[in-house]
Amino acid sequence: QVQLVESGGGLVQAGGSLRLSCTASGRTFSIYVMGWFRQAPGKEREFVAAITWSGSNPYYADSVKGRFTISSDNANNTVYLQMNSLKPEDTAVYFCATTSLRSGTYYYTAVGAYDYWGQGTQVTVSS
């Protein structure tokens, strides 16, 4: 199994920045892709960004492209999500997830593609 712990959430004003971290432990050798998702109250969980564990092929949802950056630090078993120019509509609980499956890029935008999930970290952007 893989255990994931997110951190870095908080309250920020619109236009501000936050950096989320997701640290993996356990069977990390099985990880192929790490993803970030978010879920706002009353809404479905949605894809934000994904990257291979080796740090290649970052992929973003259109809603965050150009504002968010995903990166991987294998030495510390951690994936980061740098969030800039935050908007009130970015407010949500953010989750990281892992999968060992290899497929096309679009596959990793689906919640069902992932095997393990963290507990989530709250991000609140005030207007």
C-alpha positions as CSV (number, residue, x, y, z in Angstrom):
1,Q,0.0,0.0,0.0
2,V,0.9,3.7,-0.4
3,Q,0.2,6.3,2.3
4,L,-0.2,9.9,1.3
5,V,-0.2,13.0,3.5
6,E,-1.1,16.4,2.1
7,S,-0.1,19.7,3.7
8,G,0.1,23.4,2.9
9,G,-3.5,24.4,2.6
10,G,-4.9,27.5,4.2
11,L,-6.7,30.8,3.8
12,V,-5.4,33.2,1.2
13,Q,-6.7,36.3,-0.5
14,A,-7.5,36.3,-4.2
15,G,-4.4,36.8,-6.3
16,G,-2.2,35.1,-3.6
17,S,-0.2,31.9,-3.7
18,L,0.0,28.6,-1.8
19,R,2.2,25.5,-2.2
20,L,0.7,22.2,-1.4
21,S,2.8,19.2,-0.6
22,C,2.0,15.5,-0.8
23,T,4.4,13.1,0.8
24,A,4.2,9.4,0.0
25,S,5.3,6.4,2.1
26,G,5.0,2.6,1.9
27,R,5.3,1.0,-1.6
28,T,6.4,4.1,-3.4
29,F,8.3,2.0,-5.9
30,S,4.9,1.1,-7.4
31,I,3.9,4.7,-8.1
32,Y,3.8,5.7,-11.8
33,V,1.7,8.9,-11.7
34,M,0.7,11.3,-8.9
35,G,-2.4,13.5,-9.4
36,W,-4.0,16.4,-7.6
37,F,-7.8,16.7,-7.4
38,R,-10.1,19.1,-5.7
39,Q,-13.6,19.0,-4.4
40,A,-15.7,22.0,-3.6
41,P,-18.9,21.8,-1.4
42,G,-21.8,20.2,-3.3
43,K,-19.6,19.4,-6.3
44,E,-17.9,16.4,-7.7
45,R,-14.2,15.8,-7.2
46,E,-12.4,17.2,-10.2
47,F,-9.0,16.8,-11.8
48,V,-6.4,19.5,-11.3
49,A,-3.0,18.2,-12.4
50,A,-0.9,15.1,-12.8
51,I,2.8,14.2,-13.3
52,T,4.8,11.0,-13.5
53,W,6.6,10.0,-10.4
54,S,9.9,10.6,-12.2
55,G,8.8,14.2,-12.8
56,S,7.9,14.2,-16.5
57,N,4.8,14.9,-18.5
58,P,3.0,17.4,-16.3
59,Y,-0.7,17.8,-17.3
60,Y,-3.2,20.3,-16.2
61,A,-6.9,21.0,-16.2
62,D,-7.8,24.0,-18.4
63,S,-9.1,25.9,-15.3
64,V,-5.6,26.0,-13.7
65,K,-3.3,26.0,-16.7
66,G,-0.8,28.9,-16.5
67,R,-1.5,29.4,-12.8
68,F,-0.6,26.1,-11.1
69,T,2.6,24.1,-11.4
70,I,3.0,20.4,-10.4
71,S,6.4,19.0,-9.7
72,S,8.0,15.9,-8.2
73,D,10.9,15.4,-5.8
74,N,11.7,11.8,-5.7
75,A,14.5,12.2,-3.2
76,N,11.9,13.3,-0.6
77,N,9.0,11.2,-2.0
78,T,7.0,14.4,-2.4
79,V,4.9,16.0,-5.1
80,Y,4.2,19.7,-5.0
81,L,1.4,21.9,-6.4
82,Q,2.4,25.5,-6.6
83,M,-0.8,27.6,-6.9
84,N,-0.4,31.2,-8.1
85,S,-3.0,33.9,-8.9
86,L,-5.6,32.1,-6.8
87,K,-9.3,32.8,-7.4
88,P,-12.3,32.3,-5.1
89,E,-13.4,29.5,-7.4
90,D,-10.2,27.6,-6.4
91,T,-11.7,27.1,-3.0
92,A,-11.9,23.4,-2.3
93,V,-10.4,20.5,-0.4
94,Y,-7.4,19.4,-2.4
95,F,-6.5,15.7,-2.6
96,C,-3.4,13.9,-3.9
97,A,-3.6,10.4,-5.4
98,T,-1.4,7.8,-6.9
99,T,-1.7,5.1,-9.5
100,S,0.6,2.4,-10.7
101,L,-1.2,2.0,-14.1
102,R,0.3,3.1,-17.3
103,S,-2.0,4.7,-19.9
104,G,-2.6,7.7,-22.0
105,T,-2.5,11.2,-20.5
106,Y,-6.3,11.7,-20.5
107,Y,-6.7,8.5,-18.4
108,Y,-5.2,10.3,-15.4
109,T,-7.9,12.9,-15.3
110,A,-10.4,10.4,-14.0
111,V,-10.9,9.8,-10.3
112,G,-11.2,6.1,-11.0
113,A,-7.7,5.9,-12.4
114,Y,-6.1,6.2,-8.9
115,D,-5.5,3.6,-6.3
116,Y,-4.6,5.6,-3.2
117,W,-5.7,8.9,-1.8
118,G,-4.6,11.3,0.8
119,Q,-7.0,12.8,3.4
120,G,-7.1,16.2,1.8
121,T,-6.1,19.7,2.7
122,Q,-8.5,22.7,2.7
123,V,-7.7,25.7,0.4
124,T,-9.9,28.8,0.9
125,V,-9.5,31.9,-1.3
126,S,-11.3,35.0,-0.1
127,S,-12.4,37.7,-2.5
